[in-house]
């Protein structure tokens, strides 16, 4: 089942190849994995969260990631750190209150496949900037393992599409 899921995910991420023009951006947007309950404002990932980070890295092993973005929190960075390391890209920090600037930076970058790790109250901000016709609500505090694969066409944003995956066991 894991292998089948991985193949499906790779096909979805690479689906930009069907465009006649230049391949659009593929943005893999995810909520950070489960965090430790240590009483701080910046907890690390829990053991379950670390397992999910490993799973994301394994499932996307065949996908070439050009750039990785995370908020400044440990849990968002740790969620994509392995994936970024496999692709030899540094995780860049972004300010979720400036999501418009992040989208503009991504559009100008020339990168084609990007992973972004955010929070329950920030994933929807980025998603809704990219997919305007079908906005999503803020995720619940207990909603982990949500992955959105967005095929974004900056030249024709209305043609952008999204696939939501729930990777809960």
N, C-alpha and C positions, 0 to 999 in steps of 0.2 A: 504494500500500500504506500509506504514511504517513497519508494522508487517511482511509482506511478504519479504521486503528487508532485515529486520533483520534476518529472518530465513535463507534466501539465504546466507547472509554474514557469519552466524555461520557455515553453512554447508561447505562453501568454506574454512574457517579458519580451521575447523576440518578435512578437506579432507586428511590430512597427514595420517589418520588412514588406508588408503588403501595400504600403503606400507608394504611389507612383513618384512622388517628389522625395525630397530628403526625409530620411527616417525621423519621426517625431521623438520627443523625449519620453523615456519610460521612467516614471518616478515610483519607487517602492516606498510607500509611506506607512510607517507602523508606529503603534503605541509601544512604549518601552515595556519590557518584561516585568514580571513580578518583583517587587522591591522588598528588602529587609524591613522589618518593623523595629527599628532601633531608636525611635523617638526623636531622630534628627530631621532637619528639613532636606537633607541631601543623603538619603540612604543608598547603599549599594544594592545590587541585585541579590535576591534570595537564592538559595540553591535551585529552586524551581525556575526562577528567572534566568539563572546561568544556563540551565539545561535548554531553555527556549532560545537563548542567544546562540548556543551551539547548534540547535536545530535549524535556525534561520541561516546560519553560516553554511551548514551542510546542504540544505535544500537549494540554496542559491550558489552552490559551488561551481556550477557550469556557466553562470551568468557573469559577464564582465561588468563590474561596477566601476564607473568612471569617477564618482565623487560620493562622499558620505557627509551627512550633516546631522548634528545633534545639538540639543540645548546644552547648557553648561552643567547640567546635573549628571552625577555619576551613573544613575540608572539608565539614562538615555544613551550615554556614551558607551557604557558596557554592553548594551543590547546589540550594538552594531560594530563594536571594536574588532571582533574576530573576522567578520565579513570584510571590513575595511583592510585589515592586515593581510588577508588572503589576496586581496586585489592591489596591495601595495599603494593604498591611498590613505592620506591622513584624514581623520575625522575633523571636519571644520565645525566650529561652534556658530550657532545662529541664535538670534534673539526672537522668540516667538511673537513678541509684540510688534515686530517689524517683518511680518510674514511677506508683505508686498515686496520688500527689498530682497528677501531670499528668493522669491520667484523671479524677479528681474535678474539677479545674479546667476541663477540657474539658466535662464534663457540666453544670457550673454556668454556663458561659459564654453559653449561648444560641446559639453558633455552630453552623452546620449542615454546613459543609464545611471540613475541617481538613487541613493537610499537616504531617507530622512527618518530620524527617530524623534518622536515627540511624546506629549502627555495626553491624558484623557481630555483636557480642555484646550489643547493646541492642535491636535491632529485635524480636527474639523476646520480650523481656521485655514490651514494650508489646502486641505481638500476642497473647500468651498471657493477658494481663489482659482483653483484649477478646473473644477467641475461646477460651473455656475448653474446649470439647468437642473441639477438634482442635488441640492445641498444636504448635508448630514448634520445631525445634532451632535453636541458634545458627548463624548463617550462617558459612561459611568465610571466611577472610581474603581470598581471591581471588574471592569472590562479590559482584560489583557488578551494578548495573542490575536489582535486584530491587525490585518495587513491589507492595504489598499494598493493595487497595482494600477497605476494611472498612465494611460497613453495620452500624452499632452502635445497638442500641436499649437505652438505659439502663433503661427500664422493664421490659424483657424480654430480658436479655442472652442467653438461650438461643436467641433468634430472630436473633441477630447472624450475619452471613455474611461471608465473605472470598473474594476472588479474587486469586490470585497471578499476577503478570505478570513474565516474564523478558524484559527489553528488550535482551538481547545481540544483536548483529548476526548 
